Amino acid sequence: MKNMGEAQETRVATSVTGASAVPAALDEQHGTRNKVARSILDHGPSTAAELAQRLELTQAAVRRHLDTLVSEGVVEPRAKRVYGSRGRGRPAKVFALTDCGRDVFEQAYDELAADAMRWIAQTAGGGEQGEAAVTAFARARAKAQAERYQARMDQAAPEDRTQALAEALTEDGYAAAARSAPASIGEQLCQHHCPVAHAAEQFPQLCEAETEVFSRLLGTHVQRLATIAHGDGVCTTFIPKTTAPKKTTGTTTASASTAGRNPA
């Protein structure tokens, strides 16, 4: 996402070196900025002087990158904690990662989820019993997700339900969007991000349970066409055009048998 600082850098780089050098200049700026944030992640809250020394940059350059990171909400300035008596003058300012900033870096939550489901399967005895236990967990998780979405779905007109579901998913980090399917035979629900892709790659029950929930919330048969967990760029679900969507109860077959797997 281009911010004001980057826009200014683009104008300066263009005037000095020509348009062809702009992408390389911006890539270098981004790379250095990421190094600044990574250094804070690895070493904890740091002053501009400490960052400059670690990264072998001038303090002026570090402060410029810090200003951009602060404006983007990646880091925040804090007063440096002093232990014991403090000398004269202002306490040094340190920069720490925000929660948003930490989310930029790879975290182990997805791996933790996979480990937890593996433990569930083993505790249940492995084999078919283990698979059944993981499926039960996936359905319970999807059911809780559906319960949070239900009120929004009930308020939406039948023709707006796919959009309402996309908005609810986006709020949960799936970056979802609704769009018309080719030949206007229905709609496609596209999820451009999957917070549990690593776990879903090992346990397709997560995708299957999610597909069942989509079918139940939309009141119609749906078909999972592609998933990020299995190598596709986007999770895509096809929702056929219906005249009067109806509520369903219990477990729906949807396309659960193929959910989470690439179509043949």
C-alpha positions as a LaTeX table, in Angstrom:
\begin{tabular}{lrrr}
\hline
Residue & $x$ (\AA) & $y$ (\AA) & $z$ (\AA) \\
\hline
Met1 & 0.00 & 0.00 & 0.00 \\
Lys2 & 1.53 & 3.28 & $-1.07$ \\
Asn3 & 1.60 & 5.97 & 1.60 \\
Met4 & 2.48 & 9.67 & 1.44 \\
Gly5 & 6.14 & 9.01 & 2.21 \\
Glu6 & 6.46 & 6.55 & $-0.67$ \\
Ala7 & 4.67 & 8.91 & $-3.02$ \\
Gln8 & 7.22 & 11.60 & $-2.18$ \\
Glu9 & 10.08 & 9.13 & $-2.68$ \\
Thr10 & 8.64 & 8.28 & $-6.09$ \\
Arg11 & 8.60 & 11.94 & $-7.18$ \\
Val12 & 12.16 & 12.52 & $-5.97$ \\
Ala13 & 13.52 & 9.36 & $-7.56$ \\
Thr14 & 11.81 & 10.16 & $-10.86$ \\
Ser15 & 13.23 & 13.68 & $-11.01$ \\
Val16 & 16.76 & 12.56 & $-10.23$ \\
Thr17 & 17.19 & 9.19 & $-11.93$ \\
Gly18 & 14.27 & 8.80 & $-14.30$ \\
Ala19 & 11.17 & 6.61 & $-14.13$ \\
Ser20 & 13.02 & 3.38 & $-14.88$ \\
Ala21 & 14.93 & 3.55 & $-11.58$ \\
Val22 & 11.88 & 4.14 & $-9.40$ \\
Pro23 & 10.89 & 0.47 & $-8.80$ \\
Ala24 & 14.42 & $-0.44$ & $-7.71$ \\
Ala25 & 14.60 & 2.58 & $-5.40$ \\
Leu26 & 11.28 & 1.72 & $-3.78$ \\
Asp27 & 12.26 & $-1.94$ & $-3.40$ \\
Glu28 & 15.40 & $-0.84$ & $-1.58$ \\
Gln29 & 13.36 & 1.45 & 0.68 \\
His30 & 10.95 & $-1.39$ & 1.50 \\
Gly31 & 13.80 & $-3.80$ & 2.15 \\
Thr32 & 15.53 & $-1.44$ & 4.56 \\
Arg33 & 12.26 & $-0.65$ & 6.29 \\
Asn34 & 11.61 & $-4.36$ & 6.79 \\
Lys35 & 15.10 & $-4.74$ & 8.27 \\
Val36 & 14.32 & $-1.98$ & 10.77 \\
Ala37 & 11.08 & $-3.69$ & 11.84 \\
Arg38 & 12.78 & $-7.08$ & 11.97 \\
Ser39 & 15.55 & $-5.72$ & 14.17 \\
Ile40 & 12.93 & $-4.45$ & 16.62 \\
Leu41 & 11.25 & $-7.86$ & 16.56 \\
Asp42 & 14.54 & $-9.66$ & 17.25 \\
His43 & 15.97 & $-7.26$ & 19.86 \\
Gly44 & 12.89 & $-5.67$ & 21.45 \\
Pro45 & 12.07 & $-1.95$ & 21.77 \\
Ser46 & 15.02 & 0.02 & 20.41 \\
Thr47 & 16.19 & 3.60 & 20.05 \\
Ala48 & 17.03 & 5.08 & 16.68 \\
Ala49 & 20.68 & 5.10 & 17.70 \\
Glu50 & 20.63 & 1.39 & 18.56 \\
Leu51 & 18.94 & 0.54 & 15.27 \\
Ala52 & 21.43 & 2.64 & 13.32 \\
Gln53 & 24.35 & 0.89 & 14.95 \\
Arg54 & 22.88 & $-2.59$ & 14.37 \\
Leu55 & 21.97 & $-1.97$ & 10.74 \\
Glu56 & 24.99 & 0.21 & 9.94 \\
Leu57 & 22.81 & 3.12 & 8.83 \\
Thr58 & 22.78 & 6.79 & 9.73 \\
Gln59 & 20.36 & 7.82 & 12.47 \\
Ala60 & 18.71 & 10.21 & 9.98 \\
Ala61 & 17.97 & 7.31 & 7.63 \\
Val62 & 16.65 & 5.16 & 10.47 \\
Arg63 & 14.39 & 7.96 & 11.72 \\
Arg64 & 12.99 & 8.41 & 8.23 \\
His65 & 12.04 & 4.73 & 8.07 \\
Leu66 & 10.70 & 4.82 & 11.62 \\
Asp67 & 8.43 & 7.75 & 10.73 \\
Thr68 & 6.95 & 5.70 & 7.88 \\
Leu69 & 6.52 & 2.60 & 10.06 \\
Val70 & 4.77 & 4.70 & 12.73 \\
Ser71 & 2.41 & 6.20 & 10.13 \\
Glu72 & 1.59 & 2.67 & 8.90 \\
Gly73 & 0.87 & 1.48 & 12.45 \\
Val74 & 3.68 & $-1.07$ & 12.41 \\
Val75 & 5.70 & 0.47 & 15.26 \\
Glu76 & 4.93 & 2.95 & 18.02 \\
Pro77 & 7.18 & 5.28 & 20.04 \\
Arg78 & 7.45 & 4.80 & 23.79 \\
Ala79 & 9.42 & 6.31 & 26.64 \\
Lys80 & 12.37 & 4.07 & 27.44 \\
Arg81 & 11.97 & 2.25 & 30.72 \\
Val82 & 14.67 & 3.25 & 33.16 \\
Tyr83 & 15.77 & 1.00 & 35.99 \\
Gly84 & 17.22 & 2.70 & 39.04 \\
Ser85 & 17.88 & 6.43 & 39.20 \\
Arg86 & 17.49 & 8.42 & 36.00 \\
Gly87 & 19.92 & 11.14 & 34.99 \\
Arg88 & 19.06 & 14.57 & 33.73 \\
Gly89 & 17.30 & 15.26 & 30.49 \\
Arg90 & 14.50 & 13.56 & 28.66 \\
Pro91 & 14.30 & 9.76 & 28.72 \\
Ala92 & 15.32 & 8.23 & 25.42 \\
Lys93 & 12.52 & 7.31 & 23.04 \\
Val94 & 12.31 & 3.70 & 21.94 \\
Phe95 & 10.28 & 2.15 & 19.14 \\
Ala96 & 8.30 & $-1.05$ & 19.67 \\
Leu97 & 6.22 & $-3.22$ & 17.35 \\
Thr98 & 2.46 & $-2.86$ & 17.58 \\
Asp99 & 0.14 & $-5.90$ & 17.47 \\
Cys100 & $-0.42$ & $-5.08$ & 13.80 \\
Gly101 & 3.32 & $-4.99$ & 13.26 \\
Arg102 & 3.80 & $-8.40$ & 14.82 \\
Asp103 & 1.13 & $-9.84$ & 12.53 \\
Val104 & 3.26 & $-8.83$ & 9.54 \\
Phe105 & 5.82 & $-11.44$ & 10.50 \\
Glu106 & 5.24 & $-15.16$ & 10.24 \\
Gln107 & 3.84 & $-16.60$ & 13.42 \\
Ala108 & 3.38 & $-20.17$ & 14.66 \\
Tyr109 & $-0.39$ & $-20.07$ & 15.24 \\
Asp110 & $-1.11$ & $-22.13$ & 12.12 \\
Glu111 & 1.49 & $-24.71$ & 13.09 \\
Leu112 & 0.04 & $-24.79$ & 16.60 \\
Ala113 & $-3.43$ & $-25.51$ & 15.15 \\
Ala114 & $-2.05$ & $-28.40$ & 13.09 \\
Asp115 & $-0.26$ & $-29.81$ & 16.14 \\
Ala116 & $-3.48$ & $-29.57$ & 18.17 \\
Met117 & $-5.51$ & $-31.46$ & 15.56 \\
Arg118 & $-2.79$ & $-34.07$ & 15.24 \\
Trp119 & $-3.01$ & $-34.56$ & 19.01 \\
Ile120 & $-6.81$ & $-34.86$ & 18.80 \\
Ala121 & $-6.47$ & $-37.59$ & 16.17 \\
Gln122 & $-3.85$ & $-39.50$ & 18.15 \\
Thr123 & $-5.76$ & $-39.21$ & 21.42 \\
Ala124 & $-8.87$ & $-40.60$ & 19.73 \\
Gly125 & $-6.90$ & $-43.68$ & 18.71 \\
Gly126 & $-5.71$ & $-42.74$ & 15.25 \\
Gly127 & $-7.04$ & $-44.28$ & 12.06 \\
Glu128 & $-10.73$ & $-43.83$ & 11.31 \\
Gln129 & $-11.46$ & $-42.86$ & 14.91 \\
Gly130 & $-8.83$ & $-40.15$ & 14.75 \\
Glu131 & $-10.22$ & $-38.85$ & 11.45 \\
Ala132 & $-13.70$ & $-38.77$ & 12.95 \\
Ala133 & $-12.45$ & $-36.83$ & 15.97 \\
Val134 & $-10.78$ & $-34.21$ & 13.76 \\
Thr135 & $-13.96$ & $-33.94$ & 11.68 \\
Ala136 & $-16.02$ & $-33.40$ & 14.83 \\
Phe137 & $-13.65$ & $-30.65$ & 15.92 \\
Ala138 & $-13.73$ & $-28.99$ & 12.49 \\
Arg139 & $-17.53$ & $-29.01$ & 12.45 \\
Ala140 & $-17.75$ & $-27.63$ & 15.99 \\
Arg141 & $-15.38$ & $-24.81$ & 15.03 \\
Ala142 & $-17.34$ & $-24.06$ & 11.84 \\
Lys143 & $-20.62$ & $-24.15$ & 13.76 \\
Ala144 & $-19.37$ & $-21.51$ & 16.19 \\
Gln145 & $-18.26$ & $-19.39$ & 13.22 \\
Ala146 & $-21.70$ & $-19.77$ & 11.61 \\
Glu147 & $-23.47$ & $-18.72$ & 14.79 \\
Arg148 & $-21.52$ & $-15.45$ & 14.75 \\
Tyr149 & $-22.52$ & $-14.83$ & 11.14 \\
Gln150 & $-26.17$ & $-15.89$ & 11.36 \\
Ala151 & $-27.65$ & $-12.57$ & 12.48 \\
Arg152 & $-26.00$ & $-10.73$ & 9.59 \\
Met153 & $-27.21$ & $-13.35$ & 7.13 \\
Asp154 & $-30.77$ & $-13.15$ & 8.45 \\
Gln155 & $-30.80$ & $-9.38$ & 7.93 \\
Ala156 & $-29.61$ & $-9.61$ & 4.33 \\
Ala157 & $-31.95$ & $-9.94$ & 1.38 \\
Pro158 & $-31.63$ & $-13.33$ & $-0.41$ \\
Glu159 & $-29.74$ & $-11.75$ & $-3.32$ \\
Asp160 & $-27.31$ & $-10.06$ & $-0.90$ \\
Arg161 & $-26.42$ & $-13.06$ & 1.25 \\
Thr162 & $-23.20$ & $-13.94$ & $-0.55$ \\
Gln163 & $-21.99$ & $-10.37$ & $-0.13$ \\
Ala164 & $-22.98$ & $-10.42$ & 3.55 \\
Leu165 & $-21.03$ & $-13.64$ & 4.05 \\
Ala166 & $-18.01$ & $-12.16$ & 2.27 \\
Glu167 & $-18.07$ & $-9.14$ & 4.58 \\
Ala168 & $-18.28$ & $-11.35$ & 7.67 \\
Leu169 & $-15.37$ & $-13.49$ & 6.46 \\
Thr170 & $-13.30$ & $-10.40$ & 5.70 \\
Glu171 & $-13.72$ & $-9.23$ & 9.29 \\
Asp172 & $-12.27$ & $-12.58$ & 10.36 \\
Gly173 & $-9.20$ & $-12.12$ & 8.17 \\
Tyr174 & $-10.17$ & $-14.04$ & 5.03 \\
Ala175 & $-10.11$ & $-11.03$ & 2.65 \\
Ala176 & $-13.26$ & $-12.31$ & 0.94 \\
Ala177 & $-15.26$ & $-10.91$ & $-1.96$ \\
Ala178 & $-18.41$ & $-11.87$ & $-3.87$ \\
Arg179 & $-18.58$ & $-11.67$ & $-7.62$ \\
Ser180 & $-20.73$ & $-12.92$ & $-10.48$ \\
Ala181 & $-19.83$ & $-16.31$ & $-11.88$ \\
Pro182 & $-19.18$ & $-16.71$ & $-15.62$ \\
Ala183 & $-22.34$ & $-16.80$ & $-17.77$ \\
Ser184 & $-24.31$ & $-15.32$ & $-14.85$ \\
Ile185 & $-25.28$ & $-18.76$ & $-13.58$ \\
Gly186 & $-24.56$ & $-17.84$ & $-10.00$ \\
Glu187 & $-21.92$ & $-16.22$ & $-7.81$ \\
Gln188 & $-18.43$ & $-16.96$ & $-6.62$ \\
Leu189 & $-17.25$ & $-16.40$ & $-3.07$ \\
Cys190 & $-13.50$ & $-15.72$ & $-3.22$ \\
Gln191 & $-11.28$ & $-15.80$ & $-0.14$ \\
His192 & $-7.92$ & $-14.24$ & $-0.93$ \\
His193 & $-6.38$ & $-15.21$ & 2.40 \\
Cys194 & $-6.70$ & $-18.25$ & 4.65 \\
Pro195 & $-5.47$ & $-17.87$ & 8.24 \\
Val196 & $-5.37$ & $-21.67$ & 8.66 \\
Ala197 & $-4.02$ & $-22.69$ & 5.25 \\
His198 & $-1.10$ & $-24.68$ & 6.69 \\
Ala199 & $-3.39$ & $-26.67$ & 8.98 \\
Ala200 & $-6.02$ & $-27.13$ & 6.27 \\
Glu201 & $-3.38$ & $-28.56$ & 3.94 \\
Gln202 & $-2.87$ & $-31.41$ & 6.41 \\
Phe203 & $-6.46$ & $-31.64$ & 7.61 \\
Pro204 & $-8.97$ & $-31.05$ & 4.75 \\
Gln205 & $-11.78$ & $-31.50$ & 7.28 \\
Leu206 & $-11.39$ & $-27.78$ & 7.98 \\
Cys207 & $-12.26$ & $-26.92$ & 4.37 \\
Glu208 & $-15.07$ & $-29.48$ & 4.28 \\
Ala209 & $-16.68$ & $-28.13$ & 7.44 \\
Glu210 & $-16.37$ & $-24.57$ & 6.15 \\
Thr211 & $-18.09$ & $-25.55$ & 2.89 \\
Glu212 & $-20.94$ & $-27.14$ & 4.82 \\
Val213 & $-21.37$ & $-23.93$ & 6.81 \\
Phe214 & $-21.46$ & $-21.82$ & 3.64 \\
Ser215 & $-24.20$ & $-24.05$ & 2.30 \\
Arg216 & $-26.19$ & $-23.80$ & 5.50 \\
Leu217 & $-25.84$ & $-20.03$ & 5.79 \\
Leu218 & $-26.72$ & $-19.41$ & 2.14 \\
Gly219 & $-29.52$ & $-21.95$ & 2.09 \\
Thr220 & $-28.37$ & $-23.65$ & $-1.09$ \\
His221 & $-25.99$ & $-26.25$ & $-2.46$ \\
Val222 & $-22.48$ & $-24.83$ & $-2.96$ \\
Gln223 & $-19.38$ & $-26.22$ & $-4.62$ \\
Arg224 & $-15.80$ & $-25.60$ & $-3.57$ \\
Leu225 & $-13.74$ & $-25.10$ & $-6.72$ \\
Ala226 & $-10.30$ & $-24.26$ & $-5.34$ \\
Thr227 & $-8.45$ & $-23.71$ & $-2.07$ \\
Ile228 & $-5.29$ & $-21.95$ & $-0.99$ \\
Ala229 & $-4.49$ & $-24.95$ & 1.20 \\
His230 & $-4.05$ & $-27.10$ & $-1.90$ \\
Gly231 & $-1.98$ & $-24.75$ & $-3.99$ \\
Asp232 & $-4.54$ & $-22.43$ & $-5.56$ \\
Gly233 & $-4.13$ & $-18.67$ & $-5.33$ \\
Val234 & $-7.64$ & $-18.11$ & $-3.99$ \\
Cys235 & $-10.25$ & $-20.20$ & $-2.16$ \\
Thr236 & $-13.20$ & $-20.16$ & $-4.56$ \\
Thr237 & $-16.72$ & $-21.39$ & $-3.81$ \\
Phe238 & $-19.46$ & $-21.48$ & $-6.43$ \\
Ile239 & $-22.99$ & $-20.52$ & $-5.33$ \\
Pro240 & $-25.61$ & $-21.33$ & $-7.99$ \\
Lys241 & $-28.35$ & $-18.85$ & $-8.72$ \\
Thr242 & $-31.54$ & $-19.70$ & $-6.83$ \\
Thr243 & $-34.97$ & $-18.11$ & $-6.79$ \\
Ala244 & $-35.81$ & $-18.64$ & $-3.15$ \\
Pro245 & $-32.97$ & $-19.70$ & $-0.84$ \\
Lys246 & $-34.20$ & $-21.82$ & 2.01 \\
Lys247 & $-32.76$ & $-22.52$ & 5.41 \\
Thr248 & $-31.38$ & $-25.97$ & 5.99 \\
Thr249 & $-30.85$ & $-27.87$ & 9.19 \\
Gly250 & $-28.32$ & $-30.43$ & 10.23 \\
Thr251 & $-25.34$ & $-31.42$ & 8.15 \\
Thr252 & $-25.50$ & $-30.68$ & 4.46 \\
Thr253 & $-23.55$ & $-32.54$ & 1.85 \\
Ala254 & $-22.84$ & $-29.34$ & $-0.10$ \\
Ser255 & $-19.71$ & $-30.45$ & $-1.93$ \\
Ala256 & $-18.06$ & $-31.62$ & 1.24 \\
Ser257 & $-16.70$ & $-34.70$ & $-0.46$ \\
Thr258 & $-14.50$ & $-32.48$ & $-2.61$ \\
Ala259 & $-14.13$ & $-29.45$ & $-0.34$ \\
Gly260 & $-10.54$ & $-28.45$ & 0.20 \\
Arg261 & $-9.37$ & $-30.39$ & $-2.81$ \\
Asn262 & $-8.68$ & $-29.27$ & $-6.34$ \\
Pro263 & $-11.39$ & $-30.33$ & $-8.77$ \\
Ala264 & $-10.47$ & $-33.20$ & $-11.05$ \\
\hline
\end{tabular}
